[in-house]
Each structure stands twice: as C-alpha cells, then as structure tokens.
Amino acid sequence: MGYTLIRYSVKDTELEANRALVAKVFEALGEVAPRTARYLVLELDDGEFVHVVGEGSAELTELAAFKAFTQNHAERRSTPVKRSPVRIIGNYRILEDGKAG
C-alpha cells in the first residue's frame, strides 16, 4: 500500500479550529468505519500538521466532516500544503490501538 504525506502549518489563531475539525473527521471515521480508509494526523510543536493518507482512502473525502475540514482550509493555513508520496520502511507498535494519545 502506498501513502501520501501532507504537511502544512496553521496560523496561531486557527490552531484550535483546525484541531477541532480534525477531531470531527476522526469521530466520523469511528462512526462510519470505512473499510479501506487509512488516515493518521500528527501535530508538531511548531503548529505544523502532518497527515498520512493511505492509498485507497477515497471514502475519507466523502465524509461530511472531511468536507467541512477542507472548507476554508487555505484561510487557516500559514504555509502552502506540501504533498509527498511516502512508504513505510519500518513500523514497530506505533499507535497500535489506533487511538490518539
């Protein structure tokens, strides 16, 4: 499976809004439980967000919560979005239960 890594920074005034919108996407994923979706979001200390999206996660973009997240995304950001294909070289029990911590 291939993955895409998406990085961007958010304006200080928009951090809470971005976090809340991301949380709603994960709530929707938990409710709908799409079988093919693979999605991870990390927030760095400097306000940068990193999303990892698995190939075949088209169901993610159909969620109303994801559409709400993408609406006005450009206005929340302080940097352009950077996209890069990535592959997992190794993984040892990271986020094994799929829950934020």
C-alpha positions in Angstrom: 0.0 0.0 0.0 1.2 3.5 -0.8 0.8 6.5 1.3 0.8 10.3 0.8 2.3 12.6 3.4 0.7 16.1 3.6 2.3 18.9 5.6 1.2 22.4 6.4 1.3 25.0 9.2 -1.6 26.7 10.7 -2.0 30.3 11.9 -1.7 30.5 15.7 -5.3 31.9 15.8 -6.6 28.9 13.9 -4.9 26.0 15.8 -7.9 25.2 17.9 -10.3 25.3 15.0 -8.0 23.0 12.9 -7.7 20.6 15.8 -11.4 20.5 16.3 -12.1 19.9 12.6 -9.6 17.1 12.5 -11.2 15.6 15.6 -14.6 15.6 13.9 -13.1 13.7 10.9 -11.9 11.0 13.3 -15.3 10.9 15.0 -16.9 10.4 11.7 -14.4 7.7 10.7 -15.2 6.0 14.0 -19.0 6.1 13.3 -18.8 5.1 9.6 -15.8 2.8 9.9 -14.9 2.7 6.2 -13.0 -0.5 5.4 -10.4 1.0 3.0 -9.6 4.3 4.8 -6.1 4.6 6.3 -5.5 8.0 7.9 -3.2 9.5 10.6 -2.8 13.1 11.7 0.1 14.4 13.8 0.6 17.9 15.2 4.1 19.2 15.7 5.1 21.6 18.4 5.6 24.4 15.9 2.0 24.3 14.7 2.7 22.1 11.7 0.2 19.4 10.9 1.2 16.1 9.2 -1.4 13.9 7.6 -0.6 10.4 6.3 -3.3 9.1 3.9 -3.3 5.5 2.7 -3.8 4.7 -0.9 -7.4 3.7 -1.5 -8.8 6.1 1.1 -11.3 7.7 -1.2 -14.1 7.1 1.4 -12.4 9.6 3.6 -13.0 12.5 1.2 -16.7 11.7 1.0 -17.3 12.2 4.7 -19.2 15.4 5.6 -16.7 16.1 8.4 -13.8 15.9 5.9 -15.6 18.2 3.5 -16.0 20.6 6.5 -12.3 20.3 7.3 -11.3 21.2 3.8 -13.6 24.2 3.6 -11.7 27.3 4.3 -8.5 25.3 4.8 -6.5 27.8 2.9 -7.6 30.6 5.3 -6.5 28.6 8.3 -3.0 27.8 6.9 0.1 29.9 7.3 2.1 27.9 4.7 1.2 26.1 1.5 0.3 22.4 1.5 3.2 20.1 0.7 2.4 16.6 -0.6 4.8 13.8 -1.0 4.4 10.1 -1.7 6.0 8.0 1.1 6.4 4.4 2.0 6.8 2.8 5.4 10.2 1.3 5.8 9.6 0.1 9.4 6.9 0.2 12.0 7.2 -1.2 15.5 4.0 -0.9 17.6 3.4 2.8 16.9 -0.2 3.7 17.5 -1.1 0.0 17.7 -4.5 0.6 19.1 -5.3 3.4 16.5 -6.1 5.9 19.3 -4.7 9.3 19.9 -2.6 9.6 23.0 
